[in-house]
Amino acid sequence: MRKPTFTNFNTQLGYQEAELVVPQKPKYNYRSSTLLLVAFATCFYARLLSTYGVPQVINFVHFVVVPLASLVAILQTRTKQRSQIEISHAFLIGLVALFAINLASALLNKAGFINVVLEFLLLCEPFLILLAITCLPLTPKYILRFRKWITIFALSNLVLALFQRYVLNIQNSRDIAGWDLIQGVFYFSGSGHVVSSSVSLCFAVYYFASFKTQALWIRALVVLGAIWQVIESDTKQVFLVAFIAIISMVLLKLNNIIKLIQYVTIFIVGAAALYWAANNIYDNTELVYWVSNIDLVKDGLELKFSVFSFIISYYHSSLNWIIGLGPGHTIGRLGGWMIRDYYSLLQPLGVTQSQIGETLWRIVGNNPLGDKSSMWSPFFGWAGIWGDLGIAGLLAYIYIWVLSWKYFCVDDISKFIALTIFINGAIFTQMEEPGYMLFVCILIGLRWQEHRALIPKKAKI
């Protein structure tokens, strides 16, 4: 048996420590990581392909290939590390519990089995790819290869968004909210501009932290490009989410004075820059509008949180409190519009729907603030999970995220990315947007792999 050896991959990975390279099966690493990348691509570019003529079924292909690719990577891993096995078992318990609750809710509320499958995959597909990436015994060589392709995916989104803005001038193609059309690879969808900007900003943070051997001006250019996309597309909520995530990081660092000062400084500088940009670069940004009409914020919040009493009014059993009104039957991504938009594809598969989503859409449409901002939308991730699967489903989902935070969010970068997911879940249904969720979970998994590849120089073997 060959002994593990040290190699000098630390320079490319951007770390100071030496790394331990354990002999692996190169073909297995290559096949599994390539399969995951291809599977992710089927999701990341699906919306763009559909917009330009590919049949709409392309938007569902990833629901098959991503779980299959993830399961192949997980099942072919022959790890003997007790910690890795325990993590996998804990995740399995959470996933099985969520599926069981999903199925029980469907039986109680007479939802179709396709509802169960789609609801489960919308919520758990990102965890499958996260677990798959962390199960792979990636050497530094394959970590570099994997993140090279993720960088290509991310930059394609950023470059396309800027191309849409400055070459196509796509924002001029309609008179109202033309900036919403700057959507990168998520063109064309209702909130594609927010999803695209969120992907760019999360990647920029990851790139700046991980690519330490790149020149500072190159890393800064990527960050500035992402920020500029957010400004150009007027996706104010992306900045808001980032600032709330930073505040949360500050609270988590209260026992570390140096880190606390760093995050407070970042927040102050960022807030000042955003305020200046909103008032000097563009005179009519929505940020300026809401700051100038602060009384409307209260009305917007009332509209948003009215969803809880609205959903409760449809309860027909005491069990609805526990397991909800059924997968795809309330105001999550599936029940909110996915079934409606793809009904011709899903109806032959036995999909079921309720009037809850359509009724709430009419209420939102009749409200003066209904079309002003997704910030006030009663259609948001956490409420959607609770509405469909009840308290039990919500707790099961939170349990899986607790595991992800504990075992895979290994540093401030991955924790920041995870926090943006949680916060987005309180704004809109981005927490169930496959392209966004798969991308950010891949970043978390990559960051974990980068840390795992490192062993201090003085470590004994």
N, C-alpha and C positions, 0 to 999 in steps of 0.2 A: 504493500500500500504506500502510495506516495505521500510524503509529508507536506503539510501546507507551507507555503512560502510567502515572504513579503515581496511586494513589488511597488514601484513608484507611480501608482496611479493617482496619488494624492494631489499632484500638481494639476492634473486635468479636472479632478473633482473640486478643486479649490479649497482643500483642507490642509491643515498642518501636520496631522498625525500620519503615522504609517498605517498601512492597511494589510489585513490578512486575506490572502486569496486561497480559498479552499478548492482543490481540484473538483470540478463538476463535469457534467456531460454537456459539451458545447452545443451539440445538435439539439438537445432537449431545451436548453436555455433559448437558443435561437428560434426554434419552432414555437414555443409557448409565448415568448414575448412578441414575436411577429404576429401570431394569431390574435393576441390581445390588441395590438395596434390596428390591424385590419378591421377587427370587430368594432373598435372605437370609431374608426373612420366612417363606417356605415351609418353611425349615429350622428357624428359631428357635421357631416355634409349632406345629410338627408333632406333637410329643409330647402337648401339651395338647389339640389337636384330636382326636387319636386316642383319648385317654382319655375324651373326652366324646362319642364315637359316630361320628366320621368314620372311614371304612374305613382299615385299617392301611396301605394303599398310600400314604397321605399321607406316611408316613415315608420313602418312596423318591422322592418327587417332586423333591426338591432335587438328587438325583443327576443329574437331567436339566437342570433349569432353571438351577442355579448354574453348571455348566460352560458351558452355552450362553450365558448372559448374560455370563460372563467372556470367552469367546472373541469375542463380538460387540464388547465394549469394547476388547479387545486388537487385533483385526484392523482395526477402524475407526480406530485411532489412526494418524495420519500424521506421526509424529515424525521429525525429521531429526537429532535429537541423538544423537551417536555413543555416548555413555555409556548412554543408554536402550536403544539397539539392542543394545549389547554385553551389558547385563544380561539382556535378553529372550532373547538367544541362549544365554547361560550357563544360564538357567533351563530353556530348551527342551532343552538337552543333558541336564540332570539328570532332567527328567521323562521323556524318551525312554529314558534308561538304566534308570530305575526300572521303566518299563513293560516293557522288554525282559527284564529280570531276572524280573519278575513272570510274564511269558509263558513264559520258559524253565523256571521252577520249576513252572508248571502242566503243561507238557509232560512233564517228568521224573516228576512225581507224579500224573499223570492227573487233574488238577483241571479242573473245568468252566470254560468261558470266562466265564460270569457271575461266577465266583469272581475271575477276573483283573480284570474291570471293577470290581467292588465293592471289592476290595482296593486297587486303584489310586486310586479316587475317595475312599475313606476316608482315604488318606494324602495325596493331592495336591489334593483339592478346595480346601482352605484356601489353598494356594499359588497356585492359579488366580485366586481372588478377590483375593488380595494383589497379584498382578501386574496384574490388571485395574484396581484402584484406583490403583496407581502409574503406570499407563500413561495414565490419563485426564488431559487438560490442564485440570484444575480451576482456575478462578479463585476468589478468596476468597469470592465470592458462593455458588458451588456447594459449596465446602468447608463453609461455615456451614450450608447446607441439608442436606448429607449427614450432618454430625455431629448436627444437630438430630434427625433421624430415628433415628440410632443411640442418641441419648440417650433418646428415647421408648421404643425397644425395651428398653434396659437398665433404665429406671425401671419399666417394666411388669413386669419380672421381680422387681425388688426390692419394689415395692408389693404385688404378688400374694403374695409370700412372707410379708410381714408381715400381709396380710389372712388368709392361711391360718392364721397363728399366733394372731392376736388376735380375729378375727371368727368364723372357722369353727372355731377350736380343733381343728384337724385332728389335732394330736398326741394328742388324747384318743380318737381313733377306734380305736386298738389299744393293747394293754397293753405290748407289747414294742417298743422303739425307735420310739416314736411321733413323736419329733422328726425322724426320717428323712423324714417325710411333708411337711415344709416345703420344697417344691421349686420354688416359683415357676412359671415357664412350662414347666419340665421335669417337671411332674407328669403321669403317674405313671411313674417308672422306678426301677430298682434303686439307682442312686447319684445320683438327680436332685438330692438336697439338696446334695451336694458340687459338682455341676456348676453349680447355680444360685448357690451362695455364691461360687464361683470367678469366675463372670461378674460378679457384683455387686462383688466386691472389686477386680478388674482395672479395671472401669469407674470405680469410685470414685477409684482412683489416677489414671487418665487424666483424669477430670473435674476433680479438684483442680488438676492441672497445666495443663490446656488452657484452662479457663474462667476466666482470670485477671481478667476484668472483672466476674465475678459477685462478690457480697459474700462475704467470708471465711466468714461464718456459714452461708451457703447451701452453699458447697463443703464446709465441715466437717460439715454436716448429712447430706450424701450419704455422706461417708466413715463417719460414725457409724452411719448406717442400714445400710450394708453390713457393718460390724463387728458390729452387733447381730444381723443375720441369721445370720452365722456362729456367734455365741454361741447364739442360740435354736435353731438346727438342729443344734447340737453337732458341727459339721463341723471338728473339731480339726485335720485334716490341711490345711485351707485356710490356717490360721495357720502351721502348720509349713512349708508350701511357701513362704509369703511370707517367713518368717524365713530360710529357707535361701537364697532369692533375694537377700535383703538382704545376707547374709554373702558370697554370691558377688559382689555388687556391690562390697562392701568390698575383696575380693581384687583386683577389677579396678581399683580406685582407689588401690592402694598407692603409686602415684607422685604422688598428689595428696593432700597432707596435709589440706587443708580439707575436701575431699569425704570423706576417710576418717573424720574426726572427725564429720561430719554423719551418715554411715551408722551408725557405732558408736553414736552417741547415739540415733538412731531405733530401732536394734535393742534397746538396753538399756531404753528407755522402753516399747517394744512388748512385750518379754518380761515386764517387770515388771507391765504392765497385764493381760496374759493370765494370768499366775500369780495375780494378785489376783482377777480375775474368776472363774477356775476354782474358787477356794477360798471366795469370798464371795457370789457371785451364785447359783450352783448347787452344791450339796454333792456331787452324784453324777455329775459330768461324766466322760466317758471319759478326759479328760486326767488328772484326779486318779487315776483307776483305774490307768492305766499307770504313772504316776509312783510310785504306791504298790506296784506289782508289777513292778519293773524287771527281775526275773529272767525274766519272761515275754517281754520284748522280744527276748532272745536266741533263744528258741524260735520266736517269730514270724518273725525274720529267717531262721532255718534253713528254715522252711516256705517262705518267699518264694523263696529262692535255690535250693531243691531243684528248681525248674523247669528249670534248665539240664541237669542230669544226666538228668532225666525226658525231656526232648525228645530229647537225644542218643541215648537208648536206643531210639528209633524210627528212627534212621538206617538206611537200607538201601543207600546208595551213598555213595562218597566225595564225590560232587557235592552231597550234602545239606549238607555243611559250607559250601559256596559259595553255593548258591541255595535252601537250606531244604527244607522238607517240603511246600510248596505253599500257594498263597494260600487262606486260610480253613481250613487243615487242622490248625492248632495252637491257640494260646491267645490270639490277638489278639481284637479285638472281633468280627470276622467269625466265626472258628472257635469262639470261646469261648461265644457264645450267640446271635449275630444269625441265623445260619443255622437254629439250633434253633427260635428264636422265630418266624421268618417262613418256615418250611419250606414251608408250603402255598402261599405266593406264589412262592417261588424254585424249588421242585421242577420245575414245568413249564418253567423256563428252563434246566434242566440243571445245577443246583447240585450240587456234590459235598461230602462231609464225611468226616471220619475220626473215630475213637473217642478221639483224644488229648484233646480238650477235655472230653468227658464223663467219661473216666477220671480226669482231674485234678480235676474237680468232686467226684467221689466221694472222692478222697484228701483234698481240702480239707474236705469235709463230715464226714469221720471224725476230723479233727484237732480237738482241744479249742479251738484258736485260730482255726479256719477261719471261724467266723461272728462273731468278736469285732470285727474291724476290717479294712477294705480295705487298711490299711497292710501287712498280712502276706499279702496276696493274691499268689499266683504268676501271676495273670493281670494283667500290666502291659505298657504300650505298647512299650517298648524290647525286651523279651523276645519279645513277639508278632511284631514285625517280623523279628527274628532267626530265630524259629522258622519263620515262613512263608517268608521270602525269603533266609535265610542271611546270611552275612557281607557278600556283595555287595549285597544289598538294603538292609542296614542302613547300609552306607557310602554308597550312593546317596542314601538319605534324609537322612543327616547332611550330605552335600554340598549338598543343596538348602537345608538350614537354615543352613549356613555362608554361602551366598549371601544369604539373607534377613537374617542378622545383619550381614553386611558392608555391604550396600547399603540396607537399609530400616530397620534399628534405629538411628536417627539420634541418639537421646539416651537418658538414663537411664530414662525412662519406658517407651519401647518395648523397651529391653533387659531391664528388670525383667519386663515382660509375657512376653517370649520365655523368660526363665529359668524363670518359673513353668510354662510349657509343658514344658520339658525335665525339670523336677523331677516334675511330675505324671506324666510318662511312666515314671518309676521307681516309681510307687505303684500306679496302676491303668490302665485303658485310656482315660483321659480324653483322651489324645493322639489318639484316634480317634473322639471324640465330636463329630459334625458341628456341632451348635449351638454348643458351646463353642469349637471350633477356628475356625470361620468368624468368630465374634464377635471373638476376640482378634486374629486376623490383620487384621480390618477396623480395629481400633484401631491396630495397628502401621502399616497403610497410611495411615490418617487423620493420624497423627502425622507421617509422612513428608511428606504433602501440606502440612501446616501449616508445616513447616520449609522446604519447597521454595518456598512462596509468598513467602518473605521475601528481600529484597535490601537490603544496607546502604544507608543514605541517600547515601553518597558514591560509590556504584557508578556507573561510567560506562556510558552506553548508546550 
